[in-house]
Amino acid sequence: MSAASVTEPDLLAVARRWAVDPASWPVPLRFEPASRWYARLAADDEHEVWALSWLPGQGTDLHDHGGSSGAFLVATGVLTEETVSGGRLRPHLLAAGSGRRFGARHVHVVTNRHAEPAVSVHVYRPALRRMTRYHLAGGRLRVADVAEAGVAW
């Protein structure tokens, strides 16, 4: 094990610490009917932290995180994460308090398919600089576009 892996924080643990007290966030939590709300809560040399809110029916496109590793934790509500396996999307339900770590090549869709709003906390290392969006066609990922930080969000 390298020295870096010993000293780097567990990103899911970082998400869990932020998710405990939304009232302490530097921006107030909001829910936007038109689209998911998101705000960066913190950033340093090791990682950045984002909060997202999800009204019923809101979700992401199929995307990666531009080479960043990360983790996300569902603070309230239930989210469905779909990952590509065997050329198709496989759903995983994540209820409040649950989350997952992911590597730099992780591709997924996250959606609130339930009747109640949801809130999640996401942590990326290094900071999120780009995201590639994909289409799944014929069991293969096809690049749809690349979104850049400072331009798309």
C-alpha positions in Angstrom: 0.0 0.0 0.0 1.4 3.4 -0.9 1.8 6.2 1.5 -0.8 8.2 -0.4 -3.5 5.6 0.1 -2.8 5.6 3.8 -3.2 9.3 4.2 -6.0 10.1 1.7 -9.4 10.3 3.3 -12.1 7.7 2.6 -14.4 9.7 0.3 -17.5 7.9 1.5 -16.7 8.8 5.1 -16.2 12.5 4.0 -19.7 12.4 2.3 -21.2 10.9 5.5 -19.7 13.7 7.6 -21.2 16.4 5.3 -24.6 14.6 5.1 -25.2 14.6 8.8 -26.0 18.3 9.1 -27.3 20.1 6.1 -28.1 23.1 8.3 -24.3 23.7 8.6 -23.7 23.8 4.8 -22.3 27.0 3.4 -25.3 27.2 1.0 -28.9 26.5 1.9 -30.4 23.3 0.6 -33.0 23.9 -2.2 -35.3 21.9 -4.4 -35.8 23.2 -7.9 -38.8 21.9 -9.9 -37.1 22.6 -13.3 -34.0 20.5 -12.7 -31.8 19.0 -10.0 -30.2 21.6 -7.7 -26.5 21.2 -6.9 -23.9 23.3 -5.0 -20.3 22.8 -4.2 -19.9 22.7 -0.4 -16.2 22.5 -0.1 -13.0 22.1 -2.0 -9.3 21.6 -1.1 -6.2 20.0 -2.5 -7.5 16.5 -1.7 -11.1 16.5 -2.8 -14.3 18.5 -3.4 -17.8 18.0 -1.9 -21.1 18.7 -3.7 -24.7 18.5 -2.5 -27.5 17.6 -4.8 -31.3 17.6 -4.4 -33.6 15.4 -6.4 -37.4 15.9 -6.7 -39.3 12.8 -7.9 -38.5 12.1 -11.5 -35.2 14.1 -11.6 -32.0 12.3 -12.6 -28.8 12.5 -14.6 -27.8 11.3 -18.0 -25.5 8.3 -18.3 -22.1 9.8 -17.4 -18.6 9.4 -16.0 -16.6 11.8 -13.8 -13.8 12.8 -16.2 -11.2 10.6 -14.5 -12.1 11.5 -10.9 -12.7 8.8 -8.3 -15.4 9.5 -5.8 -18.2 8.5 -3.5 -21.8 9.5 -2.9 -24.1 9.1 0.0 -27.9 9.4 0.0 -28.7 11.7 2.9 -32.5 11.6 2.6 -34.9 9.7 0.3 -34.1 6.9 -2.1 -32.1 7.1 -5.3 -31.7 4.5 -8.0 -28.2 4.2 -9.5 -27.8 2.2 -12.8 -24.5 1.0 -13.9 -23.5 -0.7 -17.2 -23.0 -4.5 -16.9 -23.1 -7.0 -19.7 -24.1 -4.3 -22.2 -27.2 -3.1 -20.3 -28.1 -0.9 -17.3 -28.5 -2.7 -14.0 -30.4 -0.8 -11.2 -29.3 -0.5 -7.6 -31.5 1.1 -4.9 -29.8 3.3 -2.5 -31.8 4.4 0.6 -31.0 7.1 3.0 -27.7 6.4 4.8 -26.4 4.2 2.0 -23.8 5.1 -0.6 -21.0 3.9 -2.7 -17.4 4.5 -3.7 -16.4 4.5 -7.3 -13.3 4.5 -9.4 -12.1 6.9 -12.1 -13.8 4.9 -14.9 -17.2 4.5 -13.3 -20.2 5.2 -15.6 -23.7 5.5 -14.2 -27.2 7.1 -14.2 -28.7 8.3 -10.9 -32.5 9.0 -10.7 -35.1 9.7 -8.0 -37.8 7.2 -9.0 -39.7 7.6 -5.8 -42.5 9.8 -4.5 -40.4 11.7 -1.9 -37.6 14.2 -2.6 -34.0 13.0 -2.0 -30.7 14.7 -1.1 -27.2 13.3 -1.7 -23.7 14.3 -1.0 -20.9 13.6 -3.6 -17.2 13.8 -3.1 -14.6 13.7 -5.9 -10.8 13.3 -6.0 -9.4 15.1 -7.8 -11.9 17.9 -8.2 -14.4 17.3 -11.0 -13.2 19.1 -14.1 -15.2 17.3 -16.8 -17.9 14.7 -17.3 -18.5 12.7 -20.4 -22.1 11.8 -21.2 -22.9 8.6 -23.0 -25.6 6.7 -24.9 -25.9 3.0 -24.5 -26.5 1.6 -28.0 -26.3 -2.0 -29.0 -24.8 -2.9 -25.7 -21.9 -0.4 -26.1 -21.2 3.0 -24.7 -21.1 5.8 -27.2 -19.9 9.3 -26.3 -22.7 11.9 -26.5 -20.7 14.9 -25.3 -18.2 16.2 -22.9 -19.1 18.9 -20.3 -16.4 21.1 -18.8 -16.3 22.7 -15.3 -16.8 26.4 -15.5 -18.8 26.0 -18.7 -21.5 23.4 -18.0 -21.7 23.8 -14.2 
